[in-house]
Amino acid sequence: MKPDPAFLLDIEQKSYGVFLVPQALGSPYIPAQKEFVVPYQIKSVMGFGGMLPMLDIFVIIIFL
């Protein structure tokens, strides 16, 4: 069965979680401080995601 692309337009199906960590350095929400935040000079992190009607999930995480 081929998924119908119209499900992307269904407003009732949209529920996105959004988060922001404005200060990545020293944040307890980002555990890999020495291995990731410090070497790559990560300043903040933003992310969002949700579940699609076909029970697939998506997550976008942006490291600034």
PDBQT receptor file of N, H, CA, C and O in Angstrom, charges set to zero:
ATOM      1  N   MET A   1       0.838  -1.182   0.000  1.00  0.00    +0.000 N 
ATOM      2  CA  MET A   1       0.000   0.000   0.000  1.00  0.00    +0.000 C 
ATOM      3  C   MET A   1       0.880   1.242   0.000  1.00  0.00    +0.000 C 
ATOM      4  O   MET A   1       1.799   1.357   0.810  1.00  0.00    +0.000 OA
ATOM      5  N   LYS A   2       0.603   2.153  -0.892  1.00  0.00    +0.000 N 
ATOM      6  H   LYS A   2      -0.144   2.059  -1.550  1.00  0.00    +0.000 HD
ATOM      7  CA  LYS A   2       1.376   3.377  -1.026  1.00  0.00    +0.000 C 
ATOM      8  C   LYS A   2       0.763   4.476  -0.157  1.00  0.00    +0.000 C 
ATOM      9  O   LYS A   2      -0.439   4.726  -0.252  1.00  0.00    +0.000 OA
ATOM     10  N   PRO A   3       1.582   5.156   0.712  1.00  0.00    +0.000 N 
ATOM     11  CA  PRO A   3       1.016   6.203   1.568  1.00  0.00    +0.000 C 
ATOM     12  C   PRO A   3       0.479   7.378   0.752  1.00  0.00    +0.000 C 
ATOM     13  O   PRO A   3       1.043   7.753  -0.276  1.00  0.00    +0.000 OA
ATOM     14  N   ASP A   4      -0.614   7.940   1.232  1.00  0.00    +0.000 N 
ATOM     15  H   ASP A   4      -1.072   7.635   2.067  1.00  0.00    +0.000 HD
ATOM     16  CA  ASP A   4      -1.238   9.089   0.590  1.00  0.00    +0.000 C 
ATOM     17  C   ASP A   4      -0.541  10.360   1.074  1.00  0.00    +0.000 C 
ATOM     18  O   ASP A   4      -0.544  10.617   2.278  1.00  0.00    +0.000 OA
ATOM     19  N   PRO A   5       0.066  11.180   0.177  1.00  0.00    +0.000 N 
ATOM     20  CA  PRO A   5       0.752  12.396   0.625  1.00  0.00    +0.000 C 
ATOM     21  C   PRO A   5      -0.174  13.438   1.223  1.00  0.00    +0.000 C 
ATOM     22  O   PRO A   5       0.304  14.402   1.823  1.00  0.00    +0.000 OA
ATOM     23  N   ALA A   6      -1.488  13.278   1.081  1.00  0.00    +0.000 N 
ATOM     24  H   ALA A   6      -1.876  12.496   0.594  1.00  0.00    +0.000 HD
ATOM     25  CA  ALA A   6      -2.435  14.247   1.639  1.00  0.00    +0.000 C 
ATOM     26  C   ALA A   6      -2.421  14.250   3.166  1.00  0.00    +0.000 C 
ATOM     27  O   ALA A   6      -2.859  15.220   3.784  1.00  0.00    +0.000 OA
ATOM     28  N   PHE A   7      -1.922  13.170   3.785  1.00  0.00    +0.000 N 
ATOM     29  H   PHE A   7      -1.566  12.382   3.283  1.00  0.00    +0.000 HD
ATOM     30  CA  PHE A   7      -1.907  13.136   5.240  1.00  0.00    +0.000 C 
ATOM     31  C   PHE A   7      -1.011  14.229   5.815  1.00  0.00    +0.000 C 
ATOM     32  O   PHE A   7      -1.196  14.622   6.967  1.00  0.00    +0.000 OA
ATOM     33  N   LEU A   8      -0.055  14.728   5.050  1.00  0.00    +0.000 N 
ATOM     34  H   LEU A   8       0.095  14.409   4.114  1.00  0.00    +0.000 HD
ATOM     35  CA  LEU A   8       0.809  15.812   5.524  1.00  0.00    +0.000 C 
ATOM     36  C   LEU A   8       0.047  17.119   5.703  1.00  0.00    +0.000 C 
ATOM     37  O   LEU A   8       0.490  17.998   6.443  1.00  0.00    +0.000 OA
ATOM     38  N   LEU A   9      -1.077  17.251   5.042  1.00  0.00    +0.000 N 
ATOM     39  H   LEU A   9      -1.436  16.537   4.441  1.00  0.00    +0.000 HD
ATOM     40  CA  LEU A   9      -1.850  18.483   5.095  1.00  0.00    +0.000 C 
ATOM     41  C   LEU A   9      -2.952  18.452   6.145  1.00  0.00    +0.000 C 
ATOM     42  O   LEU A   9      -3.634  19.455   6.358  1.00  0.00    +0.000 OA
ATOM     43  N   ASP A  10      -3.133  17.317   6.799  1.00  0.00    +0.000 N 
ATOM     44  H   ASP A  10      -2.579  16.502   6.626  1.00  0.00    +0.000 HD
ATOM     45  CA  ASP A  10      -4.191  17.177   7.787  1.00  0.00    +0.000 C 
ATOM     46  C   ASP A  10      -3.793  17.897   9.074  1.00  0.00    +0.000 C 
ATOM     47  O   ASP A  10      -2.922  17.425   9.805  1.00  0.00    +0.000 OA
ATOM     48  N   ILE A  11      -4.422  19.026   9.352  1.00  0.00    +0.000 N 
ATOM     49  H   ILE A  11      -5.130  19.409   8.759  1.00  0.00    +0.000 HD
ATOM     50  CA  ILE A  11      -4.088  19.856  10.506  1.00  0.00    +0.000 C 
ATOM     51  C   ILE A  11      -4.260  19.096  11.819  1.00  0.00    +0.000 C 
ATOM     52  O   ILE A  11      -3.486  19.302  12.753  1.00  0.00    +0.000 OA
ATOM     53  N   GLU A  12      -5.259  18.223  11.904  1.00  0.00    +0.000 N 
ATOM     54  H   GLU A  12      -5.888  18.056  11.145  1.00  0.00    +0.000 HD
ATOM     55  CA  GLU A  12      -5.528  17.513  13.150  1.00  0.00    +0.000 C 
ATOM     56  C   GLU A  12      -4.402  16.562  13.519  1.00  0.00    +0.000 C 
ATOM     57  O   GLU A  12      -4.263  16.209  14.691  1.00  0.00    +0.000 OA
ATOM     58  N   GLN A  13      -3.609  16.144  12.575  1.00  0.00    +0.000 N 
ATOM     59  H   GLN A  13      -3.722  16.431  11.623  1.00  0.00    +0.000 HD
ATOM     60  CA  GLN A  13      -2.541  15.189  12.826  1.00  0.00    +0.000 C 
ATOM     61  C   GLN A  13      -1.238  15.855  13.271  1.00  0.00    +0.000 C 
ATOM     62  O   GLN A  13      -0.290  15.150  13.616  1.00  0.00    +0.000 OA
ATOM     63  N   LYS A  14      -1.158  17.178  13.276  1.00  0.00    +0.000 N 
ATOM     64  H   LYS A  14      -1.929  17.751  12.995  1.00  0.00    +0.000 HD
ATOM     65  CA  LYS A  14       0.100  17.863  13.586  1.00  0.00    +0.000 C 
ATOM     66  C   LYS A  14       0.230  18.121  15.084  1.00  0.00    +0.000 C 
ATOM     67  O   LYS A  14      -0.607  18.788  15.692  1.00  0.00    +0.000 OA
ATOM     68  N   SER A  15       1.269  17.591  15.649  1.00  0.00    +0.000 N 
ATOM     69  H   SER A  15       1.949  17.048  15.155  1.00  0.00    +0.000 HD
ATOM     70  CA  SER A  15       1.595  17.831  17.048  1.00  0.00    +0.000 C 
ATOM     71  C   SER A  15       3.111  17.747  17.162  1.00  0.00    +0.000 C 
ATOM     72  O   SER A  15       3.675  16.653  17.133  1.00  0.00    +0.000 OA
ATOM     73  N   TYR A  16       3.774  18.891  17.293  1.00  0.00    +0.000 N 
ATOM     74  H   TYR A  16       3.317  19.779  17.317  1.00  0.00    +0.000 HD
ATOM     75  CA  TYR A  16       5.228  18.932  17.298  1.00  0.00    +0.000 C 
ATOM     76  C   TYR A  16       5.747  19.364  18.661  1.00  0.00    +0.000 C 
ATOM     77  O   TYR A  16       5.263  20.336  19.241  1.00  0.00    +0.000 OA
ATOM     78  N   GLY A  17       6.723  18.644  19.162  1.00  0.00    +0.000 N 
ATOM     79  H   GLY A  17       7.116  17.854  18.691  1.00  0.00    +0.000 HD
ATOM     80  CA  GLY A  17       7.401  19.044  20.384  1.00  0.00    +0.000 C 
ATOM     81  C   GLY A  17       8.602  19.895  20.004  1.00  0.00    +0.000 C 
ATOM     82  O   GLY A  17       9.352  19.532  19.098  1.00  0.00    +0.000 OA
ATOM     83  N   VAL A  18       8.794  21.000  20.670  1.00  0.00    +0.000 N 
ATOM     84  H   VAL A  18       8.185  21.295  21.406  1.00  0.00    +0.000 HD
ATOM     85  CA  VAL A  18       9.906  21.900  20.381  1.00  0.00    +0.000 C 
ATOM     86  C   VAL A  18      10.693  22.119  21.669  1.00  0.00    +0.000 C 
ATOM     87  O   VAL A  18      10.111  22.273  22.743  1.00  0.00    +0.000 OA
ATOM     88  N   PHE A  19      12.022  22.132  21.553  1.00  0.00    +0.000 N 
ATOM     89  H   PHE A  19      12.495  22.007  20.681  1.00  0.00    +0.000 HD
ATOM     90  CA  PHE A  19      12.826  22.457  22.723  1.00  0.00    +0.000 C 
ATOM     91  C   PHE A  19      13.976  23.367  22.328  1.00  0.00    +0.000 C 
ATOM     92  O   PHE A  19      14.396  23.397  21.171  1.00  0.00    +0.000 OA
ATOM     93  N   LEU A  20      14.473  24.102  23.299  1.00  0.00    +0.000 N 
ATOM     94  H   LEU A  20      14.132  24.078  24.239  1.00  0.00    +0.000 HD
ATOM     95  CA  LEU A  20      15.604  25.004  23.101  1.00  0.00    +0.000 C 
ATOM     96  C   LEU A  20      16.488  24.945  24.331  1.00  0.00    +0.000 C 
ATOM     97  O   LEU A  20      16.016  25.089  25.458  1.00  0.00    +0.000 OA
ATOM     98  N   VAL A  21      17.766  24.735  24.104  1.00  0.00    +0.000 N 
ATOM     99  H   VAL A  21      18.150  24.618  23.188  1.00  0.00    +0.000 HD
ATOM    100  CA  VAL A  21      18.770  24.831  25.165  1.00  0.00    +0.000 C 
ATOM    101  C   VAL A  21      19.634  26.030  24.775  1.00  0.00    +0.000 C 
ATOM    102  O   VAL A  21      20.553  25.885  23.969  1.00  0.00    +0.000 OA
ATOM    103  N   PRO A  22      19.355  27.213  25.330  1.00  0.00    +0.000 N 
ATOM    104  CA  PRO A  22      20.049  28.427  24.889  1.00  0.00    +0.000 C 
ATOM    105  C   PRO A  22      21.535  28.456  25.236  1.00  0.00    +0.000 C 
ATOM    106  O   PRO A  22      22.319  29.086  24.526  1.00  0.00    +0.000 OA
ATOM    107  N   GLN A  23      21.930  27.788  26.309  1.00  0.00    +0.000 N 
ATOM    108  H   GLN A  23      21.293  27.277  26.886  1.00  0.00    +0.000 HD
ATOM    109  CA  GLN A  23      23.334  27.757  26.729  1.00  0.00    +0.000 C 
ATOM    110  C   GLN A  23      23.768  26.299  26.822  1.00  0.00    +0.000 C 
ATOM    111  O   GLN A  23      23.521  25.644  27.835  1.00  0.00    +0.000 OA
ATOM    112  N   ALA A  24      24.412  25.784  25.776  1.00  0.00    +0.000 N 
ATOM    113  H   ALA A  24      24.613  26.316  24.954  1.00  0.00    +0.000 HD
ATOM    114  CA  ALA A  24      24.780  24.368  25.741  1.00  0.00    +0.000 C 
ATOM    115  C   ALA A  24      25.903  24.042  26.714  1.00  0.00    +0.000 C 
ATOM    116  O   ALA A  24      25.880  22.988  27.350  1.00  0.00    +0.000 OA
ATOM    117  N   LEU A  25      26.875  24.918  26.839  1.00  0.00    +0.000 N 
ATOM    118  H   LEU A  25      26.894  25.774  26.322  1.00  0.00    +0.000 HD
ATOM    119  CA  LEU A  25      28.016  24.665  27.703  1.00  0.00    +0.000 C 
ATOM    120  C   LEU A  25      27.561  24.610  29.165  1.00  0.00    +0.000 C 
ATOM    121  O   LEU A  25      27.014  25.576  29.697  1.00  0.00    +0.000 OA
ATOM    122  N   GLY A  26      27.799  23.471  29.793  1.00  0.00    +0.000 N 
ATOM    123  H   GLY A  26      28.244  22.687  29.360  1.00  0.00    +0.000 HD
ATOM    124  CA  GLY A  26      27.415  23.284  31.189  1.00  0.00    +0.000 C 
ATOM    125  C   GLY A  26      25.984  22.847  31.405  1.00  0.00    +0.000 C 
ATOM    126  O   GLY A  26      25.577  22.648  32.550  1.00  0.00    +0.000 OA
ATOM    127  N   SER A  27      25.207  22.690  30.351  1.00  0.00    +0.000 N 
ATOM    128  H   SER A  27      25.537  22.851  29.421  1.00  0.00    +0.000 HD
ATOM    129  CA  SER A  27      23.806  22.300  30.494  1.00  0.00    +0.000 C 
ATOM    130  C   SER A  27      23.681  20.819  30.868  1.00  0.00    +0.000 C 
ATOM    131  O   SER A  27      24.329  19.971  30.255  1.00  0.00    +0.000 OA
ATOM    132  N   PRO A  28      22.853  20.505  31.867  1.00  0.00    +0.000 N 
ATOM    133  CA  PRO A  28      22.640  19.097  32.218  1.00  0.00    +0.000 C 
ATOM    134  C   PRO A  28      21.837  18.343  31.151  1.00  0.00    +0.000 C 
ATOM    135  O   PRO A  28      21.783  17.113  31.182  1.00  0.00    +0.000 OA
ATOM    136  N   TYR A  29      21.218  19.054  30.218  1.00  0.00    +0.000 N 
ATOM    137  H   TYR A  29      21.262  20.053  30.193  1.00  0.00    +0.000 HD
ATOM    138  CA  TYR A  29      20.428  18.423  29.155  1.00  0.00    +0.000 C 
ATOM    139  C   TYR A  29      21.289  17.902  28.013  1.00  0.00    +0.000 C 
ATOM    140  O   TYR A  29      20.811  17.145  27.168  1.00  0.00    +0.000 OA
ATOM    141  N   ILE A  30      22.564  18.305  27.985  1.00  0.00    +0.000 N 
ATOM    142  H   ILE A  30      22.952  18.920  28.672  1.00  0.00    +0.000 HD
ATOM    143  CA  ILE A  30      23.490  17.829  26.955  1.00  0.00    +0.000 C 
ATOM    144  C   ILE A  30      24.664  17.170  27.678  1.00  0.00    +0.000 C 
ATOM    145  O   ILE A  30      25.610  17.850  28.074  1.00  0.00    +0.000 OA
ATOM    146  N   PRO A  31      24.605  15.845  27.850  1.00  0.00    +0.000 N 
ATOM    147  CA  PRO A  31      25.610  15.167  28.672  1.00  0.00    +0.000 C 
ATOM    148  C   PRO A  31      27.010  15.091  28.064  1.00  0.00    +0.000 C 
ATOM    149  O   PRO A  31      27.982  14.984  28.812  1.00  0.00    +0.000 OA
ATOM    150  N   ALA A  32      27.151  15.142  26.763  1.00  0.00    +0.000 N 
ATOM    151  H   ALA A  32      26.362  15.229  26.155  1.00  0.00    +0.000 HD
ATOM    152  CA  ALA A  32      28.456  14.970  26.122  1.00  0.00    +0.000 C 
ATOM    153  C   ALA A  32      29.209  16.301  26.043  1.00  0.00    +0.000 C 
ATOM    154  O   ALA A  32      29.527  16.777  24.953  1.00  0.00    +0.000 OA
ATOM    155  N   GLN A  33      29.485  16.885  27.183  1.00  0.00    +0.000 N 
ATOM    156  H   GLN A  33      29.227  16.498  28.068  1.00  0.00    +0.000 HD
ATOM    157  CA  GLN A  33      30.147  18.190  27.222  1.00  0.00    +0.000 C 
ATOM    158  C   GLN A  33      31.575  18.109  26.674  1.00  0.00    +0.000 C 
ATOM    159  O   GLN A  33      31.908  18.820  25.725  1.00  0.00    +0.000 OA
ATOM    160  N   LYS A  34      32.415  17.260  27.252  1.00  0.00    +0.000 N 
ATOM    161  H   LYS A  34      32.144  16.682  28.023  1.00  0.00    +0.000 HD
ATOM    162  CA  LYS A  34      33.829  17.173  26.846  1.00  0.00    +0.000 C 
ATOM    163  C   LYS A  34      34.004  16.592  25.451  1.00  0.00    +0.000 C 
ATOM    164  O   LYS A  34      34.917  16.975  24.720  1.00  0.00    +0.000 OA
ATOM    165  N   GLU A  35      33.120  15.663  25.084  1.00  0.00    +0.000 N 
ATOM    166  H   GLU A  35      32.378  15.352  25.677  1.00  0.00    +0.000 HD
ATOM    167  CA  GLU A  35      33.264  14.954  23.813  1.00  0.00    +0.000 C 
ATOM    168  C   GLU A  35      32.621  15.674  22.636  1.00  0.00    +0.000 C 
ATOM    169  O   GLU A  35      32.984  15.417  21.489  1.00  0.00    +0.000 OA
ATOM    170  N   PHE A  36      31.662  16.580  22.900  1.00  0.00    +0.000 N 
ATOM    171  H   PHE A  36      31.366  16.788  23.832  1.00  0.00    +0.000 HD
ATOM    172  CA  PHE A  36      30.899  17.179  21.801  1.00  0.00    +0.000 C 
ATOM    173  C   PHE A  36      30.787  18.698  21.891  1.00  0.00    +0.000 C 
ATOM    174  O   PHE A  36      31.163  19.408  20.958  1.00  0.00    +0.000 OA
ATOM    175  N   VAL A  37      30.272  19.191  23.009  1.00  0.00    +0.000 N 
ATOM    176  H   VAL A  37      29.967  18.614  23.767  1.00  0.00    +0.000 HD
ATOM    177  CA  VAL A  37      30.017  20.630  23.145  1.00  0.00    +0.000 C 
ATOM    178  C   VAL A  37      31.308  21.430  23.082  1.00  0.00    +0.000 C 
ATOM    179  O   VAL A  37      31.396  22.401  22.330  1.00  0.00    +0.000 OA
ATOM    180  N   VAL A  38      32.306  21.042  23.856  1.00  0.00    +0.000 N 
ATOM    181  H   VAL A  38      32.234  20.254  24.467  1.00  0.00    +0.000 HD
ATOM    182  CA  VAL A  38      33.556  21.804  23.913  1.00  0.00    +0.000 C 
ATOM    183  C   VAL A  38      34.343  21.725  22.606  1.00  0.00    +0.000 C 
ATOM    184  O   VAL A  38      34.708  22.771  22.069  1.00  0.00    +0.000 OA
ATOM    185  N   PRO A  39      34.625  20.522  22.061  1.00  0.00    +0.000 N 
ATOM    186  CA  PRO A  39      35.438  20.472  20.838  1.00  0.00    +0.000 C 
ATOM    187  C   PRO A  39      34.790  21.157  19.628  1.00  0.00    +0.000 C 
ATOM    188  O   PRO A  39      35.488  21.748  18.805  1.00  0.00    +0.000 OA
ATOM    189  N   TYR A  40      33.475  21.079  19.519  1.00  0.00    +0.000 N 
ATOM    190  H   TYR A  40      32.907  20.599  20.187  1.00  0.00    +0.000 HD
ATOM    191  CA  TYR A  40      32.790  21.662  18.364  1.00  0.00    +0.000 C 
ATOM    192  C   TYR A  40      32.223  23.053  18.647  1.00  0.00    +0.000 C 
ATOM    193  O   TYR A  40      31.541  23.635  17.803  1.00  0.00    +0.000 OA
ATOM    194  N   GLN A  41      32.508  23.582  19.834  1.00  0.00    +0.000 N 
ATOM    195  H   GLN A  41      33.063  23.109  20.520  1.00  0.00    +0.000 HD
ATOM    196  CA  GLN A  41      32.095  24.925  20.238  1.00  0.00    +0.000 C 
ATOM    197  C   GLN A  41      30.592  25.148  20.062  1.00  0.00    +0.000 C 
ATOM    198  O   GLN A  41      30.161  26.171  19.529  1.00  0.00    +0.000 OA
ATOM    199  N   ILE A  42      29.805  24.173  20.520  1.00  0.00    +0.000 N 
ATOM    200  H   ILE A  42      30.156  23.343  20.953  1.00  0.00    +0.000 HD
ATOM    201  CA  ILE A  42      28.350  24.257  20.430  1.00  0.00    +0.000 C 
ATOM    202  C   ILE A  42      27.866  25.321  21.414  1.00  0.00    +0.000 C 
ATOM    203  O   ILE A  42      28.181  25.255  22.603  1.00  0.00    +0.000 OA
ATOM    204  N   LYS A  43      27.117  26.280  20.934  1.00  0.00    +0.000 N 
ATOM    205  H   LYS A  43      26.862  26.333  19.968  1.00  0.00    +0.000 HD
ATOM    206  CA  LYS A  43      26.610  27.368  21.777  1.00  0.00    +0.000 C 
ATOM    207  C   LYS A  43      25.199  27.099  22.285  1.00  0.00    +0.000 C 
ATOM    208  O   LYS A  43      24.903  27.343  23.454  1.00  0.00    +0.000 OA
ATOM    209  N   SER A  44      24.329  26.597  21.415  1.00  0.00    +0.000 N 
ATOM    210  H   SER A  44      24.570  26.398  20.465  1.00  0.00    +0.000 HD
ATOM    211  CA  SER A  44      22.954  26.305  21.804  1.00  0.00    +0.000 C 
ATOM    212  C   SER A  44      22.414  25.178  20.932  1.00  0.00    +0.000 C 
ATOM    213  O   SER A  44      22.989  24.832  19.900  1.00  0.00    +0.000 OA
ATOM    214  N   VAL A  45      21.296  24.616  21.376  1.00  0.00    +0.000 N 
ATOM    215  H   VAL A  45      20.828  24.897  22.214  1.00  0.00    +0.000 HD
ATOM    216  CA  VAL A  45      20.690  23.488  20.667  1.00  0.00    +0.000 C 
ATOM    217  C   VAL A  45      19.189  23.727  20.576  1.00  0.00    +0.000 C 
ATOM    218  O   VAL A  45      18.544  24.123  21.548  1.00  0.00    +0.000 OA
ATOM    219  N   MET A  46      18.652  23.480  19.394  1.00  0.00    +0.000 N 
ATOM    220  H   MET A  46      19.176  23.159  18.605  1.00  0.00    +0.000 HD
ATOM    221  CA  MET A  46      17.213  23.594  19.187  1.00  0.00    +0.000 C 
ATOM    222  C   MET A  46      16.744  22.335  18.487  1.00  0.00    +0.000 C 
ATOM    223  O   MET A  46      17.452  21.787  17.642  1.00  0.00    +0.000 OA
ATOM    224  N   GLY A  47      15.557  21.877  18.836  1.00  0.00    +0.000 N 
ATOM    225  H   GLY A  47      14.982  22.322  19.522  1.00  0.00    +0.000 HD
ATOM    226  CA  GLY A  47      15.043  20.680  18.201  1.00  0.00    +0.000 C 
ATOM    227  C   GLY A  47      13.527  20.650  18.181  1.00  0.00    +0.000 C 
ATOM    228  O   GLY A  47      12.859  21.327  18.963  1.00  0.00    +0.000 OA
ATOM    229  N   PHE A  48      13.008  19.857  17.274  1.00  0.00    +0.000 N 
ATOM    230  H   PHE A  48      13.551  19.308  16.639  1.00  0.00    +0.000 HD
ATOM    231  CA  PHE A  48      11.568  19.632  17.199  1.00  0.00    +0.000 C 
ATOM    232  C   PHE A  48      11.323  18.290  16.533  1.00  0.00    +0.000 C 
ATOM    233  O   PHE A  48      12.194  17.743  15.858  1.00  0.00    +0.000 OA
ATOM    234  N   GLY A  49      10.137  17.779  16.734  1.00  0.00    +0.000 N 
ATOM    235  H   GLY A  49       9.429  18.223  17.283  1.00  0.00    +0.000 HD
ATOM    236  CA  GLY A  49       9.798  16.498  16.143  1.00  0.00    +0.000 C 
ATOM    237  C   GLY A  49       8.349  16.162  16.412  1.00  0.00    +0.000 C 
ATOM    238  O   GLY A  49       7.619  16.929  17.040  1.00  0.00    +0.000 OA
ATOM    239  N   GLY A  50       7.953  15.025  15.937  1.00  0.00    +0.000 N 
ATOM    240  H   GLY A  50       8.546  14.402  15.427  1.00  0.00    +0.000 HD
ATOM    241  CA  GLY A  50       6.579  14.601  16.129  1.00  0.00    +0.000 C 
ATOM    242  C   GLY A  50       6.336  13.245  15.513  1.00  0.00    +0.000 C 
ATOM    243  O   GLY A  50       7.254  12.584  15.027  1.00  0.00    +0.000 OA
ATOM    244  N   MET A  51       5.097  12.849  15.543  1.00  0.00    +0.000 N 
ATOM    245  H   MET A  51       4.351  13.386  15.938  1.00  0.00    +0.000 HD
ATOM    246  CA  MET A  51       4.711  11.562  14.978  1.00  0.00    +0.000 C 
ATOM    247  C   MET A  51       3.802  11.799  13.781  1.00  0.00    +0.000 C 
ATOM    248  O   MET A  51       2.869  12.600  13.831  1.00  0.00    +0.000 OA
ATOM    249  N   LEU A  52       4.096  11.094  12.723  1.00  0.00    +0.000 N 
ATOM    250  H   LEU A  52       4.855  10.443  12.682  1.00  0.00    +0.000 HD
ATOM    251  CA  LEU A  52       3.280  11.164  11.524  1.00  0.00    +0.000 C 
ATOM    252  C   LEU A  52       2.152  10.134  11.616  1.00  0.00    +0.000 C 
ATOM    253  O   LEU A  52       2.258   9.176  12.382  1.00  0.00    +0.000 OA
ATOM    254  N   PRO A  53       1.090  10.315  10.857  1.00  0.00    +0.000 N 
ATOM    255  CA  PRO A  53      -0.063   9.401  10.947  1.00  0.00    +0.000 C 
ATOM    256  C   PRO A  53       0.267   7.931  10.684  1.00  0.00    +0.000 C 
ATOM    257  O   PRO A  53      -0.431   7.049  11.184  1.00  0.00    +0.000 OA
ATOM    258  N   MET A  54       1.311   7.656   9.916  1.00  0.00    +0.000 N 
ATOM    259  H   MET A  54       1.878   8.372   9.510  1.00  0.00    +0.000 HD
ATOM    260  CA  MET A  54       1.671   6.257   9.628  1.00  0.00    +0.000 C 
ATOM    261  C   MET A  54       2.503   5.662  10.771  1.00  0.00    +0.000 C 
ATOM    262  O   MET A  54       3.116   4.607  10.609  1.00  0.00    +0.000 OA
ATOM    263  N   LEU A  55       2.522   6.341  11.927  1.00  0.00    +0.000 N 
ATOM    264  H   LEU A  55       2.024   7.198  12.059  1.00  0.00    +0.000 HD
ATOM    265  CA  LEU A  55       3.249   5.952  13.131  1.00  0.00    +0.000 C 
ATOM    266  C   LEU A  55       4.767   6.029  12.967  1.00  0.00    +0.000 C 
ATOM    267  O   LEU A  55       5.512   5.405  13.723  1.00  0.00    +0.000 OA
ATOM    268  N   ASP A  56       5.215   6.788  11.985  1.00  0.00    +0.000 N 
ATOM    269  H   ASP A  56       4.610   7.294  11.370  1.00  0.00    +0.000 HD
ATOM    270  CA  ASP A  56       6.631   7.098  11.856  1.00  0.00    +0.000 C 
ATOM    271  C   ASP A  56       6.905   8.357  12.665  1.00  0.00    +0.000 C 
ATOM    272  O   ASP A  56       6.042   9.227  12.775  1.00  0.00    +0.000 OA
ATOM    273  N   ILE A  57       8.098   8.456  13.230  1.00  0.00    +0.000 N 
ATOM    274  H   ILE A  57       8.799   7.749  13.141  1.00  0.00    +0.000 HD
ATOM    275  CA  ILE A  57       8.446   9.672  13.965  1.00  0.00    +0.000 C 
ATOM    276  C   ILE A  57       9.565  10.402  13.226  1.00  0.00    +0.000 C 
ATOM    277  O   ILE A  57      10.320   9.803  12.460  1.00  0.00    +0.000 OA
ATOM    278  N   PHE A  58       9.651  11.690  13.471  1.00  0.00    +0.000 N 
ATOM    279  H   PHE A  58       9.037  12.176  14.093  1.00  0.00    +0.000 HD
ATOM    280  CA  PHE A  58      10.757  12.456  12.914  1.00  0.00    +0.000 C 
ATOM    281  C   PHE A  58      11.275  13.398  13.991  1.00  0.00    +0.000 C 
ATOM    282  O   PHE A  58      10.522  13.864  14.846  1.00  0.00    +0.000 OA
ATOM    283  N   VAL A  59      12.570  13.667  13.931  1.00  0.00    +0.000 N 
ATOM    284  H   VAL A  59      13.181  13.288  13.236  1.00  0.00    +0.000 HD
ATOM    285  CA  VAL A  59      13.227  14.549  14.877  1.00  0.00    +0.000 C 
ATOM    286  C   VAL A  59      14.269  15.352  14.129  1.00  0.00    +0.000 C 
ATOM    287  O   VAL A  59      15.064  14.797  13.370  1.00  0.00    +0.000 OA
ATOM    288  N   ILE A  60      14.268  16.662  14.342  1.00  0.00    +0.000 N 
ATOM    289  H   ILE A  60      13.622  17.112  14.959  1.00  0.00    +0.000 HD
ATOM    290  CA  ILE A  60      15.285  17.543  13.776  1.00  0.00    +0.000 C 
ATOM    291  C   ILE A  60      15.993  18.205  14.949  1.00  0.00    +0.000 C 
ATOM    292  O   ILE A  60      15.350  18.838  15.787  1.00  0.00    +0.000 OA
ATOM    293  N   ILE A  61      17.315  18.063  15.012  1.00  0.00    +0.000 N 
ATOM    294  H   ILE A  61      17.837  17.549  14.332  1.00  0.00    +0.000 HD
ATOM    295  CA  ILE A  61      18.091  18.698  16.071  1.00  0.00    +0.000 C 
ATOM    296  C   ILE A  61      19.131  19.586  15.401  1.00  0.00    +0.000 C 
ATOM    297  O   ILE A  61      19.873  19.143  14.524  1.00  0.00    +0.000 OA
ATOM    298  N   ILE A  62      19.173  20.841  15.826  1.00  0.00    +0.000 N 
ATOM    299  H   ILE A  62      18.570  21.201  16.539  1.00  0.00    +0.000 HD
ATOM    300  CA  ILE A  62      20.084  21.818  15.233  1.00  0.00    +0.000 C 
ATOM    301  C   ILE A  62      21.070  22.263  16.311  1.00  0.00    +0.000 C 
ATOM    302  O   ILE A  62      20.677  22.760  17.366  1.00  0.00    +0.000 OA
ATOM    303  N   PHE A  63      22.349  22.075  16.027  1.00  0.00    +0.000 N 
ATOM    304  H   PHE A  63      22.669  21.671  15.170  1.00  0.00    +0.000 HD
ATOM    305  CA  PHE A  63      23.399  22.513  16.927  1.00  0.00    +0.000 C 
ATOM    306  C   PHE A  63      23.990  23.797  16.368  1.00  0.00    +0.000 C 
ATOM    307  O   PHE A  63      24.460  23.827  15.231  1.00  0.00    +0.000 OA
ATOM    308  N   LEU A  64      23.967  24.857  17.169  1.00  0.00    +0.000 N 
ATOM    309  H   LEU A  64      23.585  24.832  18.092  1.00  0.00    +0.000 HD
ATOM    310  CA  LEU A  64      24.468  26.143  16.714  1.00  0.00    +0.000 C 
ATOM    311  C   LEU A  64      25.780  26.463  17.397  1.00  0.00    +0.000 C 
ATOM    312  O   LEU A  64      26.366  27.515  17.144  1.00  0.00    +0.000 OA
TER     313      LEU A  64
